[in-house]
Each structure stands twice: as C-alpha cells, then as structure tokens.
Amino acid sequence: MNWTFTTKQDSTFILSISGNDSIYTIYVASVDDKGLVDPTPASNLYPVINTPPVVSFDNTSLIPDTTFPIATFKWNGFDPDGSETIRYYWWALNDTSNFKRIPGNINLITLNKDSGIAVNSNNKFYLKAQDNAGAFSPVIKMPPDSTHWYVKNNSGKILLIQDIASTNLPDAIPYFQNAFDTLKFDVLDIKSRNGALIPKIINPMFIETLKLYKYVLWSSGSGSVAASANLDLAQQTIPFYLQSGGKIFFTAGFPNASITGQGNVINFAPVDSITFCTIPFVLNSDSNLISVKSNYPLIGPSSATQFVRGIKSSSNVPVVYSFFKASGCFDTIKVAIKDVVSNPRIIYMSFPVFNLNKFPENSKSLFRKIFIEEFGYN
C-alpha cells in the first residue's frame, strides 16, 4: 500500500477506472509527532461508475449525395466525466470491422482515395469515441440514415464548375461539349437543386476537390442573382486553389443589382473595379468581341446576354478581349483579362462564354488557346 502524507483534514482524489465500473478503498491513518502511526486506519469503499462518451456530427458535416473522392467530416464529442477524458476517436469507411483511431483532440477529418474512399461506388462513414477508461460511445454514421453517398472518380485534368441556371443549360451544355472538343473534363454542378452538391464544409472539402484538377473552368450566366455566379463561394476557394498551383478560366456576367468596386466581389483576379456603366442587352446581332491579343480567335455573341459590364484594371494587366456597342455605355470596355502575359494562372471574363458561340470552330480554338497554349495542358 502506497501512503501519501498531508496535514490537511480533507482532500480531493481523481479515481481513474478501466472499464465500466470499479471499487476503490481509501484508508486514512493519523501520525503523531513521534512518527507513530495509527495501527487501525479508517477506511471507506467508493464504488465508481464510468459514463461512456457520446459523439454527434456537426450540422456542417452533412455530406452531399454525390461527391468526387474528397470528403470532410466534423463532429462534437461529449463525456459526462469531462470531455477531456475522450482519448480516441475511431472511424471507418464502409467496413465497421476495420476501425482506425485518431487522437481525442481532433474533431475534423478529410478523406480521399488513399483513406479508402471507394470511387464510382456508394460510401458510408462511421465514427465512435473512446474514453480513458476504454468505454465506447454508440457508433454514428454519415449519411445518418440507411442511405450512402456516391463517389465519382476524378477522370480528367479539367473540372467544369457548372454554376449555370437551368434556363441557360440548353446553350451551355452543347457549347462546352463542342468547345472542349477532345479535351477531357469532369463536371460539378453547383447550381442545381439549390446548390445541393456544394459541400457544407467549404474549407477544406470544396477547396480540396478543386485541387484534384490542374485546371478549372468556372462558368456562369448573368442578368439576375439566380443566374449569376456564386461569387461568395468563388472568393472563399479560388485564392487557395491558385496558391496550390492550379489555373482557372473564370467566365461569368453580373446580376442587375449594383456592384461597385473590387472588394469582396472578385478577390481572385487582377480587377480594380467593375464599370459603373452597364450594357442592358448584348444581342446575337451585335458586333463581335475585339481581340486585343491578335493570337486569340474571333468570337461573337450567339445568344442574348443581359447587363454586361466591363473590367477596370491597371495598365500592366494584359487585356484579352474588349467590346463596343453603340448604345448604353457608348464606350469600349474590357471584358477579358489575364493576370500576366506568359504562363497566366487566371483568365477572367466578365461575359458568359457560352453566349459567345457565333463561330463554333472558333470556340474550339479559344479553348485550345486558353487550356493548351496559355495554361500548358498536356
């Protein structure tokens, strides 16, 4: 028996247990000034019951029903004996006979193919907590019901972020099929079903999804908030994607609501501001775009586009295309720029590119120019 000396008449003890319950006996003996010890120390029994932990998924961790092979999960652990007593979390993918553990101070995990995500297949994530006494929480799962989420394999080097309203899809889908020609691309539709395919955890899940690809085409329409790009999502993610070495062609108009300055609108391209003047309509009978860089193909409007606005940028930012219409602004406005002359990381166009299909063969030339010559696709 190991004794501990104190001059106090009360003490607090932490009773650690292994398993669900245990019994402790505490002895107290008095010692006089001559060092003589009470031969019959007082004692008492203390039965201890361990309460197992519980774990629940954070509301932001709901997984879309379809993803590429990146998935992020976030959870909250609780133990009535103190959440600091959670020693491990154990997780499993698809097979609950093969749990893997991580430290109890972690409450977020991002999984990929190397983690065991099954591509072109249904998947399910399982999680449980374990406390210092070895007791486990009930197993929870995501999706939380009897369903699974489907994982599509990333099969190409280009990802098309289809930020396009359903009313524009009859023009957009055949445009991209023609313009990409032999370039293979995957599609992530972030507009359909009110954005149901956008991960709840933007950082890191959506950002890591972009990083699966060397090149991204982010395309949207214009004319209303519903038809225009999800600029909040773009500003949260594109800077991280560019920092990782990715390259992006961003092409989208603006809603009819007034947008001034650069600020939170476009933090990922070398845009100082957006023109105050707006061209209410560009029709397919209007003039072609002006190719400022002579090695870019001639393209022109093939469908009506509302509320076209120009880009204001510093004089050292290369302009790719400008546009003039003899109404509205009565001025030549920049509508496409790139960040640098050679090996650009981003080409930004303030015009829905799928509405610029007056010359379908030139649409192919445009994509070859951007992705192969400018971005280095091989």
Number of C-alpha atoms within 10 A of each C-alpha: 4 3 8 6 9 9 7 6 6 6 6 5 6 5 11 13 16 12 16 14 13 14 12 13 9 12 13 15 13 15 13 8 6 6 8 9 12 12 9 10 11 11 11 10 10 12 11 14 12 20 18 23 23 21 21 18 19 14 12 14 18 17 23 18 16 19 23 24 24 24 24 22 22 17 16 15 22 18 19 11 13 11 16 13 17 26 18 20 23 18 21 19 21 17 12 14 8 10 15 13 15 14 13 19 13 13 16 13 14 13 16 16 13 8 12 13 21 19 17 14 13 16 21 21 22 18 24 22 30 25 27 19 18 17 18 22 22 14 15 18 20 20 18 14 8 8 13 20 17 19 21 17 16 20 13 14 16 24 24 20 19 22 22 26 20 13 10 17 14 9 15 22 13 11 20 17 14 16 20 18 16 10 18 12 20 19 13 19 17 19 22 15 8 10 13 15 17 20 24 17 18 16 13 16 23 22 20 22 21 25 19 20 20 20 27 26 20 22 24 27 31 24 18 15 13 16 21 22 28 20 15 11 12 16 16 17 19 24 15 18 24 18 10 14 11 20 25 25 22 25 21 26 26 26 20 17 10 8 15 12 14 17 11 12 17 19 16 21 19 22 21 15 18 21 17 13 15 17 19 16 16 20 15 17 12 15 15 19 21 21 17 16 12 10 10 17 20 18 24 24 23 21 18 13 21 22 20 25 25 26 22 19 18 10 7 10 15 20 22 22 22 20 20 20 17 11 11 12 17 11 14 13 20 24 24 23 25 22 19 15 13 11 13 17 20 26 24 25 23 22 26 26 23 25 22 23 22 18 15 16 14 18 25 21 18 20 21 20 16 18 21 13 14 19 22 15 14 8
